[in-house]
Amino acid sequence: NLFSQEEVKFNPAFVVNLIPKIDYKALLYAASCVGMKNLPAQLPQKIDATEHGDLLKTLHHALLEVHVEEGKLVCPKSDREFTIKQGIPNMRLNEDEV
């Protein structure tokens, strides 16, 4: 897999608002696939921007700054692979899947 990183301005309030929408288990798995091992196994119950600044910066980096340029996505239910080329996953169905 080929990855790139692009710096994005850190906005703690934005990351705090994203957290309830995230499948954190999936994020942990994806982060580990790109070599990020610094996320906690579980998130705190309540995340405060002042108390959890380092955690929010790590989440910001994982969610907004790391990009898969070449590789594949794998569906956890069907194990189907979707190729990623130039940062774009090909998620079209095959004719036998329609």
ChimeraX attribute file (.defattr): number of C-alpha atoms within 10 A of each C-alpha:
attribute: neighborCount
match mode: 1-to-1
recipient: residues
	/A:1	10
	/A:2	14
	/A:3	12
	/A:4	11
	/A:5	13
	/A:6	10
	/A:7	9
	/A:8	11
	/A:9	9
	/A:10	13
	/A:11	12
	/A:12	19
	/A:13	11
	/A:14	11
	/A:15	17
	/A:16	18
	/A:17	10
	/A:18	13
	/A:19	14
	/A:20	9
	/A:21	8
	/A:22	11
	/A:23	9
	/A:24	14
	/A:25	11
	/A:26	11
	/A:27	15
	/A:28	18
	/A:29	13
	/A:30	15
	/A:31	19
	/A:32	13
	/A:33	11
	/A:34	15
	/A:35	9
	/A:36	15
	/A:37	12
	/A:38	12
	/A:39	15
	/A:40	10
	/A:41	10
	/A:42	9
	/A:43	11
	/A:44	10
	/A:45	6
	/A:46	7
	/A:47	14
	/A:48	14
	/A:49	15
	/A:50	9
	/A:51	9
	/A:52	14
	/A:53	13
	/A:54	11
	/A:55	19
	/A:56	23
	/A:57	16
	/A:58	15
	/A:59	21
	/A:60	21
	/A:61	18
	/A:62	19
	/A:63	16
	/A:64	15
	/A:65	15
	/A:66	18
	/A:67	15
	/A:68	19
	/A:69	17
	/A:70	16
	/A:71	17
	/A:72	18
	/A:73	16
	/A:74	11
	/A:75	10
	/A:76	9
	/A:77	6
	/A:78	7
	/A:79	9
	/A:80	12
	/A:81	15
	/A:82	17
	/A:83	15
	/A:84	18
	/A:85	14
	/A:86	10
	/A:87	15
	/A:88	14
	/A:89	17
	/A:90	13
	/A:91	12
	/A:92	9
	/A:93	9
	/A:94	7
	/A:95	6
	/A:96	5
	/A:97	6
	/A:98	6
